[in-house]
């Protein structure tokens, strides 16, 4: 898997954590331009994109990946829920 930035979305704002550790605050309307051809990692893609006004940007949804790898295991659709399901310290 290539190094990808992580995209975190609040209501009306987005934060991108680059693979180098750089934190960028991005206005929702400028997200597609800021990403360029980079595909970010997200937790719960539909909710993330909905918070940002449903931009047409591709994302790698870690919850979808988890559901594909562990189809019978349930978890809360949050970063904390994903961490607990993977038995990671949070």
N, C-alpha and C positions, 0 to 999 in steps of 0.2 A: 504494500500500500504506500503510495507516495506521501510525503510529508504534506499535510494539509492544515490550513488554519482552522481554528474553531470559531464558530459564529454563535453569539449569544444575543438574543433579542428580548428587549423589554417592550412595553407599549410605547411606540413612537420613537424608539432609538435602537441602535445595534452596536455591538462591540465585537471586534474581530481580534482574536489572539493569533498572531502569525506563528509559523513554525519556529521562528527565531526568538519568540517571546515578546515581540513588539505588540503593544495594545493600541488599537485604533478605534476611535469612536466615529461612527458613520451615521449620517442622516439616512433614514429609510429610502428616500428617493434617489440617493446616490449609491445604493448598495451594488447594483449591477455594474456600474462604472468602476467602483472601488475594487470589486472582485476581478474584473477582467475575465480571463479564462480559467481562473482558479476555482476549484470546487471545494467549498468549506465543509467541515464536519459539524453536524448539529445533533441535538437530542430532540426528537419529536418534530420532524420536519414540517408537517402540516401546521402545527401550532406556531412554530417559529416564523414561517412565511406569512401566516395570517396576521401575526403581530406587526409585521413589516409592510402590510398592505398588499400581500400576495404578489410579490415581484416574480417575474419569470426567470429565476436563477436556479440552476441545478445545485443540489446539495447531497451529501452523503449522510443519510439518516442512521445513526448508530442504533436506534431502537429497532428499525427494520432489519438491520444486520443481526441484532441479537435474536429477534423473532425467527429469523431464518436458521440461525445456528442452534437455538434452543427453543423449538416450537412449543413444547409443552410447559415451559416455565413462564410464570407471569411476574410482572413487576410494575411498580408505579412508573408512569411515563415522564420521569424527571431525571436529571443527572444523578441526584442522590439515589433514586430507585435503581438506576442502572449500576451504580457503584455498589449498592448493597447486594444486588443479584450476582455480581461478580466477586463478592466478598472482599471488596476493597475498603480500606479505612477512609472515612470521610470526615 
